[in-house]
Amino acid sequence: MTELDDEAAYLLRRAREEKEQAAAAAHPNATAAHRALAERYTTRALMAQIDADEDPLIKK
């Protein structure tokens, strides 16, 4: 894997932020929602990085 793509880095940052929000949430439904968002951001980051690694023209 090459250096982290800009989009993937952004999405991983958002995933970390959602995990922090999940840890700070007072209600179980909010915790679950933030965890679900974190998982989605992580998946999107992985896909963005795979796309960037496969197509060097995507790299910024």
KABEL-V746027 format. One line per field, one symbol per residue. psi: psi as a letter, one per 40 degrees, with the letter a starting at -180 (. if undefined). A space follows every 50 residues. Layout:
psi=???
This chain:
psi=haihiddddddddddddddddddeidhddddddddddddddddddddddd ddddgeedh.
